[in-house]
Every structure is written in C-alpha cells, then in structure tokens.
Amino acid sequence: MDRVRTEFSKFPSQEKVAMLILKQGIRVENGVAYCNNIEQSDAAIARAADVDRRVVRSTLERISDTPELNRLFSKLQSMLLMANVAPEIGCTTLEIIPTDATIPGILAGITDVIYKGGLSVRQAVVDDPGTRMDSHLIVVVDGQIPPELLPAIKQCKGVSSVILR
C-alpha cells in the first residue's frame, strides 16, 4: 500500500484511482482493468472514483509501465464477501475490532471459541484498508451464534469489540 501511495504521491487523482482498484481487487494487465475475467471500462472506474476517465487511462498505463506496480496489480483478484448475504443463507456475521491488529492469534482464538460452540466458520476475512489501525476481522458463521458465545469471543486476546450483524 505504501509503495502505491509513494508512486502516485505527485498525482492525487491517479492515487485515488489506484487505491480504489487495489481495494476492489481489480486486476490490471496491459493497461486494461479486469474484475476477475470481466473487463472494466475506464468510464465506469472514473465514475466510481469521481475522476475524469482520462485520469483512469493514465493510471492504468502507469501501473502497466511500472514493473513493481505491474507485478502487484496484475495478480489481484476480487472475492465474494458473504457478510452482507449471511442472513439470506442462514449464517451470522461477526465483525471483530481488534485492540491492535498486529497481535498474533486473534483469528485463532475466535475460531477456537466458535469451534467449541459447535459451529462452523463459512468465511473469515481481514478487512485492511491500508493501515493496521483500521483493520477489522469479518467472520461468517453457519447458523445462529448462541448469546453465551459472545462474551467468550469478546474475551479473546486482541479483541476490542464485537459487532453482531
């Protein structure tokens, strides 16, 4: 993330585009943007970033022409986040806010409590928008979480708060 910000530091509009496509997992190959195997238009990305489409074009070209950026952006892939559809598929979502995201074992402690509660994890994703200070852990669990598990999850090492969604 820091390398991307550094590369685009003199071009704030391009930085905005680069960070958007990075966050969305949009792959860039030969100056073309893809959401997995679906090509994305410059105009659509421009609307999402609130910039002119020419800014998107120059950003994609810069990414493709800069070997270090090309190595990063050419390997990106988007992924389904089940958190928003959890109720429709019979699951529950926990959002974990850490005291410090650099503490090892936060996920292990939480999944251990879930396992001991007889539940199964469908998906676990760390949402890291670029700074560890804002990281959240999203855990989608099969079924409903019994209320008695919430205090045990809250007591896990490194957990500041738990949001049940």
PAKE-266227 format. One line per field, with one value per residue (C-alpha): residue number from 1; residue in one letter; y, x, z. Coordinates in nm, 2 decimals, padded with zeros to 4 digits. Each point is the difference from the previous one (the first is absolute). Layout:
BEGIN
nr	[NUM	...]
rest	[A	...]
y	[Y	...]
x	[X	...]
z	[Z	...]
//
This chain:
BEGIN
nr	[1	2	3	4	5	6	7	8	9	10	11	12	13	14	15	16	17	18	19	20	21	22	23	24	25	26	27	28	29	30	31	32	33	34	35	36	37	38	39	40	41	42	43	44	45	46	47	48	49	50	51	52	53	54	55	56	57	58	59	60	61	62	63	64	65	66	67	68	69	70	71	72	73	74	75	76	77	78	79	80	81	82	83	84	85	86	87	88	89	90	91	92	93	94	95	96	97	98	99	100	101	102	103	104	105	106	107	108	109	110	111	112	113	114	115	116	117	118	119	120	121	122	123	124	125	126	127	128	129	130	131	132	133	134	135	136	137	138	139	140	141	142	143	144	145	146	147	148	149	150	151	152	153	154	155	156	157	158	159	160	161	162	163	164	165]
rest	[M	D	R	V	R	T	E	F	S	K	F	P	S	Q	E	K	V	A	M	L	I	L	K	Q	G	I	R	V	E	N	G	V	A	Y	C	N	N	I	E	Q	S	D	A	A	I	A	R	A	A	D	V	D	R	R	V	V	R	S	T	L	E	R	I	S	D	T	P	E	L	N	R	L	F	S	K	L	Q	S	M	L	L	M	A	N	V	A	P	E	I	G	C	T	T	L	E	I	I	P	T	D	A	T	I	P	G	I	L	A	G	I	T	D	V	I	Y	K	G	G	L	S	V	R	Q	A	V	V	D	D	P	G	T	R	M	D	S	H	L	I	V	V	V	D	G	Q	I	P	P	E	L	L	P	A	I	K	Q	C	K	G	V	S	S	V	I	L	R]
y	[00.00	00.24	-00.07	00.08	00.33	00.09	-00.07	00.22	00.27	00.27	-00.10	00.01	-00.09	-00.29	-00.11	00.01	-00.23	-00.24	-00.03	-00.07	-00.27	-00.15	-00.01	-00.15	-00.27	00.12	-00.16	00.21	-00.16	00.19	00.31	-00.17	-00.04	-00.33	-00.11	-00.36	-00.08	00.29	00.30	00.33	00.32	00.31	00.20	-00.24	00.02	00.38	00.03	-00.22	00.21	00.33	00.10	00.05	-00.31	00.13	-00.02	-00.37	-00.06	00.17	-00.19	-00.34	00.08	00.11	-00.33	-00.21	00.20	-00.02	-00.35	00.00	00.12	-00.23	-00.30	00.10	00.10	-00.28	-00.25	00.15	-00.19	00.09	-00.22	-00.04	00.13	-00.20	00.24	00.20	-00.31	-00.20	00.02	-00.12	-00.31	-00.09	00.15	00.26	00.26	00.12	00.31	00.00	00.32	-00.08	00.19	-00.03	-00.18	-00.10	-00.23	-00.36	-00.26	00.22	-00.21	-00.33	00.10	00.10	-00.31	-00.22	00.15	-00.06	-00.35	-00.08	00.14	-00.27	00.25	00.01	00.30	00.06	00.29	00.22	00.31	00.27	00.34	00.20	00.34	00.06	00.08	-00.26	00.25	-00.04	-00.37	-00.20	-00.38	-00.12	-00.35	-00.16	-00.30	-00.27	00.05	00.22	00.08	-00.09	00.31	-00.17	-00.02	00.38	00.07	-00.27	00.15	00.34	-00.14	-00.13	00.15	00.31	00.05	00.36	-00.05	-00.23	00.11	-00.25	00.05]
x	[00.00	00.28	00.18	-00.32	-00.05	00.37	-00.02	-00.31	00.09	00.04	-00.33	-00.28	-00.27	00.19	00.07	-00.37	-00.06	00.29	-00.12	-00.36	00.10	00.23	-00.27	-00.25	00.24	00.00	00.28	00.19	00.16	00.15	-00.19	-00.34	-00.19	-00.18	-00.23	00.11	-00.05	-00.25	00.15	-00.07	-00.04	00.20	-00.33	-00.14	00.31	00.00	-00.35	00.08	00.31	-00.17	00.27	00.03	00.04	00.33	00.13	-00.09	00.17	00.32	-00.01	-00.04	00.28	00.23	-00.08	00.08	00.32	00.14	00.14	-00.06	-00.36	-00.06	00.11	-00.25	-00.30	00.03	-00.06	-00.31	-00.33	-00.34	-00.17	-00.36	-00.05	-00.28	-00.06	-00.28	-00.19	00.05	-00.36	-00.13	00.21	-00.06	00.32	00.11	00.27	00.23	00.21	00.30	00.18	00.35	00.18	00.31	-00.02	00.37	-00.06	00.04	-00.27	-00.32	-00.16	00.11	-00.15	-00.33	-00.03	00.08	-00.29	-00.23	00.13	-00.06	-00.35	-00.07	-00.02	00.18	00.17	-00.11	00.23	00.26	00.14	00.22	-00.10	00.32	-00.05	00.37	00.07	00.00	-00.17	-00.32	00.00	-00.31	-00.06	-00.32	-00.11	-00.30	-00.13	-00.24	-00.33	-00.07	00.26	-00.12	00.00	00.23	00.28	00.02	00.16	00.26	00.08	00.03	00.25	00.23	00.35	00.01	-00.38	-00.12	-00.36	-00.24	-00.28	-00.27	-00.15]
z	[00.00	00.09	-00.33	-00.19	00.19	-00.05	-00.38	-00.04	00.27	-00.26	-00.18	00.26	-00.25	-00.13	00.35	00.07	-00.30	00.09	00.36	-00.12	-00.24	00.26	00.26	-00.24	-00.11	-00.36	-00.21	-00.25	-00.30	-00.29	00.09	00.03	00.32	00.09	00.28	-00.01	-00.38	-00.06	-00.17	00.17	-00.20	00.08	00.02	00.26	00.22	-00.05	00.13	00.30	00.08	-00.08	-00.25	-00.38	-00.21	-00.13	00.36	00.00	-00.33	00.11	00.33	-00.17	-00.24	00.29	00.18	-00.31	-00.07	00.35	00.06	00.38	-00.03	-00.29	00.21	00.27	-00.20	-00.26	00.28	00.16	00.02	00.15	00.24	00.12	00.35	00.16	00.29	-00.17	-00.11	00.31	00.13	-00.34	00.01	00.37	00.13	00.26	-00.05	00.27	-00.04	00.23	00.08	00.13	00.28	-00.23	-00.33	00.02	00.30	-00.12	00.06	00.00	-00.27	00.16	00.34	-00.16	-00.22	00.30	00.19	-00.30	-00.04	00.37	-00.04	-00.26	-00.30	-00.33	-00.16	-00.36	-00.06	00.18	-00.15	00.13	-00.14	00.00	-00.18	00.00	00.37	00.26	00.23	-00.20	-00.05	00.08	00.00	-00.16	00.09	-00.16	00.21	-00.10	00.19	00.29	00.26	00.35	00.22	00.26	-00.26	-00.04	00.34	-00.07	-00.34	00.15	00.26	-00.27	-00.02	-00.21	-00.03	00.08	-00.10	-00.18	-00.23	-00.08	-00.34]
//
